[in-house]
């Protein structure tokens, strides 16, 4: 059932303790957060009536920027209590955004006990790696334990991020050796050893693996959680599916922004100065590439001055090539981000894109040839325009495939600069093919 945010906000602002407790008992923290945000960010102060543990859950649901805004309205003497009830990975993400000088101060003054220790461990890892997005709140058991002992231990681990999986580790080295699901545990006799029911073919990721790879593993296997190990195979944490959803959204948003020449930091409701800082550099790069295309046109100014109709179809050739290149580019960049292109299928995909470019080129080229006759009733003009279209559509397909592949090999994010290069190729080559063919066939066009 869809949450009634007006009703939630009414309970929150009623000032009646029973209503507040009812809200905490029956409402998901994400719905309380949304109810307050729908009214306005200045109303974050109404969250202060919530108990510390529930308020921590509400903050966990917020974006990093909103976390800061909520923490700013909390009394300084209460912030430590709330922070220590939040998920350690969420606290680490929050502290990661602070200046280096402030990180140690926050850890020392506000965090305590196991939370302080776990957060300090997570801050050692890069925020875009498995270690950076994992949590240290997991359940580990030994293979020599019985089912009864494991169940009793499970009751004490109230802070674990998930209890659906228990990870079996070596007693001496803490190396990951297996995994047991909660279902297997409750279905087995109490005196059964964990070693008899565990799955020793457990899939894990290392702390330094990129978060995008972690998301691919989740997508491939459909896990609810994934263990994280260090270089020695020692288990250090788990990545849960909610963190991976955030990663997938973040990576998709980043790719879309990069393909549009925008930095990932720009927000839809951010200030004008941030938008200008994000967009202007790539606009300047686009200007440079546009000058390159214009230089190709300038080289053939004599041809254009004699065959004026060329100026009418030049934009058609370059524009259609750009659209075709963007189609191919979008498919390839997305496939690269999902790990769907490798050395085994790379050549097959190249042939597919080449064939697609040729077929589309012949169809669009034929249509453009007919359209060109309306500008200059000369069959040669239609033929040249159609050939230029075919050649540029083929070039667009090849550029849309090869450019992101090359950038990937150079360890450059294909989404960042691919669109600029593909557009440059289709503009320059489109003008070159059309004007070059027109120059060669000049006697038949005059």
C-alpha positions as CSV (number, residue, x, y, z in Angstrom):
1,X,0.0,0.0,0.0
2,X,1.3,3.5,-0.9
3,X,2.3,5.6,2.1
4,X,0.1,8.6,3.0
5,X,2.8,11.2,3.6
6,X,0.4,13.8,4.9
7,X,-0.8,11.4,7.6
8,X,2.8,10.5,8.5
9,X,3.7,14.2,8.8
10,X,0.6,14.8,10.9
11,X,1.6,12.1,13.4
12,X,5.2,13.4,13.4
13,X,4.1,16.9,14.3
14,X,1.3,16.1,16.6
15,X,3.5,16.3,19.7
16,X,1.7,13.2,21.2
17,X,4.2,10.6,22.4
18,X,1.9,7.7,21.6
19,X,1.7,9.0,18.0
20,X,5.5,9.2,17.7
21,X,5.9,5.7,19.0
22,X,3.2,4.4,16.7
23,X,5.0,6.0,13.8
24,X,8.3,4.3,14.8
25,X,6.6,0.9,15.2
26,X,4.5,0.9,12.0
27,X,6.2,3.1,9.4
28,X,9.3,2.5,7.3
29,X,12.0,5.1,7.9
30,X,12.2,5.9,4.2
31,X,8.5,6.9,4.3
32,X,9.0,9.3,7.3
33,X,12.0,10.9,5.5
34,X,9.9,11.3,2.3
35,X,7.0,12.8,4.2
36,X,9.3,15.5,5.7
37,X,11.0,16.2,2.3
38,X,7.7,16.6,0.6
39,X,6.8,19.4,2.9
40,X,10.2,21.1,2.7
41,X,13.8,20.6,3.8
42,X,13.5,23.2,6.5
43,X,11.1,20.8,8.3
44,X,14.0,18.4,9.2
45,X,13.7,19.8,12.7
46,X,10.5,17.8,13.1
47,X,12.5,14.6,13.0
48,X,14.0,15.5,16.4
49,X,11.0,14.1,18.2
50,X,11.9,10.6,17.0
51,X,13.9,8.1,19.3
52,X,17.6,8.0,18.6
53,X,17.6,4.5,17.1
54,X,14.7,5.2,14.8
55,X,16.2,8.7,13.8
56,X,19.4,6.8,12.9
57,X,17.4,4.6,10.6
58,X,15.8,7.6,9.0
59,X,19.2,9.2,8.4
60,X,20.5,6.0,6.9
61,X,17.8,6.3,4.2
62,X,18.9,9.8,3.2
63,X,21.4,10.9,0.5
64,X,24.7,12.2,1.8
65,X,23.7,15.8,1.3
66,X,20.5,15.3,3.2
67,X,22.3,13.4,6.0
68,X,24.4,16.6,6.6
69,X,21.2,18.7,6.7
70,X,19.5,16.5,9.2
71,X,22.6,16.3,11.4
72,X,22.9,20.1,11.4
73,X,19.6,20.5,13.2
74,X,20.3,17.8,15.8
75,X,21.6,19.1,19.2
76,X,25.4,18.6,19.3
77,X,25.1,16.6,22.5
78,X,22.8,14.1,20.8
79,X,24.7,13.7,17.5
80,X,27.1,11.1,18.9
81,X,24.3,9.0,20.2
82,X,22.5,9.0,16.9
83,X,25.6,8.4,14.8
84,X,26.6,5.3,16.9
85,X,23.2,3.8,16.0
86,X,23.6,4.2,12.3
87,X,25.1,1.5,10.0
88,X,28.9,1.7,10.0
89,X,29.1,1.8,6.2
90,X,26.7,4.8,6.2
91,X,28.8,6.6,8.8
92,X,31.9,5.9,6.8
93,X,30.4,7.3,3.6
94,X,29.3,10.4,5.5
95,X,32.8,11.0,7.1
96,X,34.4,10.2,3.7
97,X,32.9,13.5,2.4
98,X,34.5,15.6,5.1
99,X,37.8,17.4,4.9
100,X,40.8,15.2,6.0
101,X,41.3,17.4,9.1
102,X,37.8,16.9,10.2
103,X,37.6,13.1,9.8
104,X,39.8,12.2,12.8
105,X,38.1,14.8,14.9
106,X,34.6,13.3,14.2
107,X,35.8,9.7,14.8
108,X,37.5,10.6,18.1
109,X,34.8,12.9,19.5
110,X,31.5,11.4,18.3
111,X,32.1,7.6,17.8
112,X,32.7,5.0,20.4
113,X,33.5,1.3,20.9
114,X,33.0,-1.1,18.0
115,X,31.5,1.6,15.8
116,X,34.6,3.7,16.0
117,X,36.8,0.7,15.2
118,X,34.7,-0.5,12.3
119,X,34.4,3.0,10.8
120,X,38.2,3.5,11.0
121,X,38.7,0.2,9.1
122,X,36.3,1.2,6.3
123,X,37.9,4.6,5.8
124,X,41.1,2.8,4.8
125,X,39.5,1.7,1.5
126,X,38.7,3.8,-1.6
127,X,35.1,4.7,-1.5
128,X,34.4,3.3,-5.0
129,X,35.7,-0.2,-4.2
130,X,34.2,-3.2,-2.5
131,X,35.9,-2.3,0.7
132,X,34.5,1.2,0.5
133,X,30.9,0.1,0.2
134,X,30.9,-2.9,2.5
135,X,29.8,-3.2,6.1
136,X,31.7,-5.0,8.8
137,X,28.4,-6.0,10.5
138,X,28.1,-9.6,9.4
139,X,27.7,-13.0,11.1
140,X,30.7,-15.4,11.0
141,X,30.7,-18.9,12.5
142,X,33.1,-21.8,12.6
143,X,32.8,-25.0,10.7
144,X,33.2,-27.0,13.9
145,X,30.2,-25.5,15.5
146,X,26.9,-27.4,15.8
147,X,23.6,-26.0,14.4
148,X,22.4,-25.4,18.0
149,X,25.4,-23.4,18.9
150,X,25.1,-21.4,15.7
151,X,21.4,-20.6,16.3
152,X,22.2,-19.4,19.9
153,X,25.0,-17.2,18.5
154,X,22.6,-15.8,15.9
155,X,20.3,-14.5,18.6
156,X,23.1,-12.4,20.1
157,X,24.1,-10.7,16.8
158,X,21.4,-8.0,16.8
159,X,23.6,-5.5,14.9
160,X,24.3,-7.7,11.9
161,X,23.3,-6.1,8.5
162,X,21.7,-9.3,7.4
163,X,21.0,-12.7,9.1
164,X,19.9,-14.6,6.0
165,X,23.5,-15.8,5.4
166,X,26.1,-16.9,7.9
167,X,29.7,-17.0,6.7
168,X,31.9,-19.9,7.8
169,X,35.5,-18.9,8.6
170,X,38.6,-20.7,9.7
171,X,39.1,-20.5,13.4
172,X,42.8,-19.6,13.3
173,X,43.1,-17.5,10.1
174,X,39.6,-16.1,9.7
175,X,39.7,-17.1,6.1
176,X,36.4,-17.6,4.3
177,X,35.7,-21.3,3.8
178,X,32.0,-21.5,3.2
179,X,28.5,-20.0,3.6
180,X,25.3,-21.3,5.3
181,X,21.8,-19.9,4.6
182,X,19.3,-19.4,7.4
183,X,17.0,-21.9,5.7
184,X,19.7,-24.6,5.8
185,X,20.4,-23.8,9.4
186,X,16.8,-24.1,10.7
187,X,16.1,-27.2,8.6
188,X,19.1,-29.2,10.0
189,X,19.1,-31.3,13.3
190,X,20.5,-29.4,16.2
191,X,23.6,-31.7,16.6
192,X,24.6,-31.3,12.9
193,X,28.0,-29.8,12.3
194,X,28.2,-26.6,10.2
195,X,30.8,-28.3,8.0
196,X,28.2,-30.8,6.9
197,X,25.7,-28.3,5.7
198,X,27.8,-25.4,4.5
199,X,28.4,-24.6,0.8
200,X,32.2,-24.4,0.4
201,X,31.9,-23.0,-3.2
202,X,31.3,-19.5,-1.9
203,X,31.7,-16.6,-4.3
204,X,33.4,-13.5,-2.9
205,X,35.0,-10.2,-4.0
206,X,38.3,-8.6,-2.8
207,X,38.4,-5.3,-1.0
208,X,40.1,-3.4,-3.9
209,X,37.7,-4.5,-6.6
210,X,35.8,-1.7,-8.3
211,X,32.2,-1.3,-7.1
212,X,31.0,-1.6,-10.7
213,X,32.4,-5.1,-10.8
214,X,30.7,-5.9,-7.5
215,X,27.4,-4.8,-9.0
216,X,28.0,-7.1,-12.0
217,X,28.5,-10.1,-9.7
218,X,25.3,-9.3,-7.9
219,X,23.5,-9.0,-11.2
220,X,24.9,-12.3,-12.4
221,X,24.2,-14.4,-9.4
222,X,21.2,-12.6,-7.7
223,X,22.7,-12.7,-4.2
224,X,21.2,-10.8,-1.3
225,X,24.7,-10.3,0.2
226,X,28.2,-10.9,-1.0
227,X,31.3,-11.5,1.3
228,X,34.4,-9.4,0.9
229,X,37.9,-10.7,1.6
230,X,41.3,-9.2,1.8
231,X,44.4,-10.3,-0.3
232,X,45.0,-13.2,2.2
233,X,41.4,-14.5,1.9
234,X,40.4,-13.3,5.3
235,X,36.8,-12.2,5.5
236,X,36.5,-8.5,6.4
237,X,32.9,-7.6,5.5
238,X,29.8,-8.0,3.3
239,X,28.2,-5.9,0.6
240,X,24.4,-6.0,0.8
241,X,21.9,-5.6,-2.1
242,X,20.7,-2.2,-0.9
243,X,24.3,-0.9,-1.3
244,X,24.5,-2.4,-4.8
245,X,21.3,-0.7,-5.8
246,X,22.8,2.6,-4.8
247,X,26.0,1.7,-6.8
248,X,23.9,0.8,-9.9
249,X,22.0,4.1,-9.7
250,X,25.2,6.0,-9.1
251,X,27.1,4.4,-12.0
252,X,24.1,4.8,-14.4
253,X,23.7,8.5,-13.4
254,X,27.5,9.0,-13.8
255,X,27.5,7.5,-17.3
256,X,24.5,9.5,-18.4
257,X,26.1,12.7,-17.1
258,X,29.5,11.9,-18.7
259,X,27.9,11.2,-22.1
260,X,26.2,14.6,-21.9
261,X,29.4,16.4,-20.9
262,X,28.3,17.0,-17.3
263,X,30.2,16.0,-14.1
264,X,28.5,13.5,-11.8
265,X,28.5,16.0,-8.9
266,X,25.9,18.4,-10.6
267,X,22.5,18.2,-9.0
268,X,19.2,19.2,-10.6
269,X,18.5,21.7,-7.8
270,X,22.1,22.8,-7.4
271,X,23.4,26.4,-7.7
272,X,24.1,28.1,-11.1
273,X,27.9,28.3,-10.4
274,X,28.1,24.5,-10.0
275,X,26.2,23.9,-13.3
276,X,28.5,26.3,-15.2
277,X,31.6,24.7,-13.7
278,X,30.2,21.3,-14.7
279,X,29.2,22.1,-18.3
280,X,31.4,24.9,-19.5
281,X,34.7,22.8,-19.9
282,X,33.0,20.3,-22.2
283,X,31.3,23.1,-24.2
284,X,34.8,24.5,-24.8
285,X,36.0,21.1,-26.0
286,X,33.0,20.9,-28.3
287,X,33.8,24.3,-29.6
288,X,37.3,23.1,-30.5
289,X,35.9,20.1,-32.3
290,X,33.4,22.3,-34.1
291,X,36.3,24.4,-35.4
292,X,37.9,21.3,-36.7
293,X,34.8,20.4,-38.7
294,X,34.6,24.0,-40.0
295,X,38.2,23.8,-41.2
296,X,37.1,20.8,-43.3
297,X,34.4,22.9,-44.9
298,X,36.8,25.8,-45.4
299,X,39.1,23.6,-47.4
300,X,36.3,23.0,-49.9
301,X,35.0,26.6,-50.1
302,X,35.6,26.7,-53.8
303,X,33.4,23.7,-54.4
304,X,30.6,25.1,-52.2
305,X,30.7,28.5,-53.9
306,X,30.1,26.8,-57.3
307,X,27.5,24.2,-56.0
308,X,25.4,26.1,-53.5
309,X,23.0,23.2,-53.0
310,X,25.8,21.4,-51.1
311,X,25.3,23.7,-48.1
312,X,21.7,22.6,-47.8
313,X,22.5,18.8,-47.5
314,X,25.8,19.1,-45.5
315,X,23.9,19.3,-42.2
316,X,21.8,16.3,-43.2
317,X,24.9,14.1,-43.7
318,X,26.6,15.2,-40.5
319,X,23.4,15.1,-38.4
320,X,22.3,11.7,-39.5
321,X,25.9,10.4,-39.0
322,X,25.9,11.8,-35.5
323,X,22.6,10.2,-34.6
324,X,23.8,6.8,-35.9
325,X,27.1,7.1,-34.0
326,X,25.3,8.0,-30.8
327,X,23.1,4.9,-31.2
328,X,26.1,2.6,-31.6
329,X,28.0,4.4,-28.8
330,X,25.1,4.1,-26.3
331,X,24.9,0.3,-26.9
332,X,28.6,-0.2,-26.6
333,X,29.2,2.0,-23.5
334,X,26.4,0.4,-21.7
335,X,27.6,-3.1,-22.6
336,X,31.1,-2.2,-21.4
337,X,29.8,-1.0,-18.1
338,X,27.9,-4.3,-17.6
339,X,30.9,-6.4,-18.7
340,X,29.1,-7.8,-21.7
341,X,31.9,-7.2,-24.2
342,X,35.1,-9.4,-24.0
343,X,37.8,-10.8,-26.3
344,X,35.5,-13.7,-27.2
345,X,32.6,-11.7,-28.6
346,X,34.3,-8.4,-29.4
347,X,34.9,-9.2,-33.1
348,X,31.3,-10.5,-33.5
349,X,29.9,-7.3,-32.1
350,X,32.2,-5.2,-34.4
351,X,30.8,-7.1,-37.5
352,X,27.3,-6.6,-36.2
353,X,27.8,-2.9,-35.8
354,X,29.5,-2.7,-39.3
355,X,26.6,-4.6,-40.9
356,X,24.0,-2.4,-39.1
357,X,25.8,0.8,-40.2
358,X,25.9,-0.4,-43.9
359,X,22.3,-1.5,-44.0
360,X,21.1,1.7,-42.3
361,X,23.4,3.7,-44.6
362,X,22.0,2.2,-47.8
363,X,18.4,2.8,-46.7
364,X,19.0,6.4,-45.4
365,X,21.3,7.0,-48.4
366,X,18.6,6.1,-50.8
367,X,16.1,8.4,-49.1
368,X,18.6,11.3,-49.0
369,X,19.4,10.8,-52.7
370,X,15.7,11.4,-53.5
371,X,15.5,14.4,-51.1
372,X,18.7,15.9,-52.6
373,X,17.0,16.1,-56.0
374,X,14.6,18.7,-54.6
375,X,17.7,21.0,-54.0
376,X,19.4,20.3,-57.3
377,X,17.6,18.4,-60.1
378,X,20.8,16.6,-61.1
379,X,21.0,12.7,-60.7
380,X,24.8,13.1,-60.0
381,X,24.0,15.3,-57.1
382,X,21.6,12.7,-55.7
383,X,24.1,9.9,-56.2
384,X,27.0,11.8,-54.5
385,X,24.7,12.7,-51.5
386,X,23.6,9.1,-51.1
387,X,27.2,7.8,-51.3
388,X,28.3,10.3,-48.7
389,X,25.5,9.3,-46.5
390,X,26.4,5.6,-46.7
391,X,30.0,6.2,-46.0
392,X,29.3,8.4,-43.1
393,X,26.8,6.0,-41.5
394,X,29.4,3.3,-41.8
395,X,32.0,5.5,-40.2
396,X,29.6,6.4,-37.4
397,X,29.0,2.8,-36.6
398,X,32.7,2.0,-36.5
399,X,33.4,5.1,-34.4
400,X,30.6,4.3,-32.0
401,X,32.2,0.9,-31.4
402,X,35.9,1.5,-31.6
403,X,36.2,4.8,-29.7
404,X,34.8,3.5,-26.4
405,X,36.7,0.2,-26.8
406,X,40.0,2.2,-27.2
407,X,39.2,4.4,-24.3
408,X,38.5,1.4,-22.1
409,X,41.9,-0.1,-23.1
410,X,43.5,3.1,-22.1
411,X,41.8,2.9,-18.7
412,X,39.7,6.0,-19.5
413,X,36.0,6.0,-18.7
414,X,34.4,5.5,-22.1
415,X,31.4,7.5,-21.1
416,X,33.4,10.7,-20.5
417,X,34.8,11.6,-23.9
418,X,33.3,9.1,-26.4
419,X,30.4,11.3,-27.5
420,X,32.7,14.2,-28.3
421,X,35.0,12.1,-30.4
422,X,32.2,10.3,-32.2
423,X,30.5,13.6,-33.1
424,X,33.8,15.0,-34.3
425,X,34.4,11.9,-36.5
426,X,30.9,12.0,-38.1
427,X,31.0,15.8,-38.6
428,X,34.5,15.9,-40.2
429,X,34.1,12.7,-42.2
430,X,30.6,13.6,-43.3
431,X,31.7,16.9,-44.7
432,X,34.8,15.4,-46.2
433,X,32.9,12.6,-48.0
434,X,30.3,14.9,-49.4
435,X,32.5,17.8,-50.4
436,X,35.3,15.4,-51.6
437,X,33.0,13.5,-53.8
438,X,31.5,16.7,-55.1
439,X,34.9,18.0,-56.0
440,X,35.8,14.9,-57.9
441,X,32.5,14.9,-59.8
442,X,32.5,18.6,-60.3
443,X,32.2,18.4,-64.2
444,X,29.0,16.4,-63.8
445,X,27.4,18.8,-61.3
446,X,27.9,22.1,-63.1
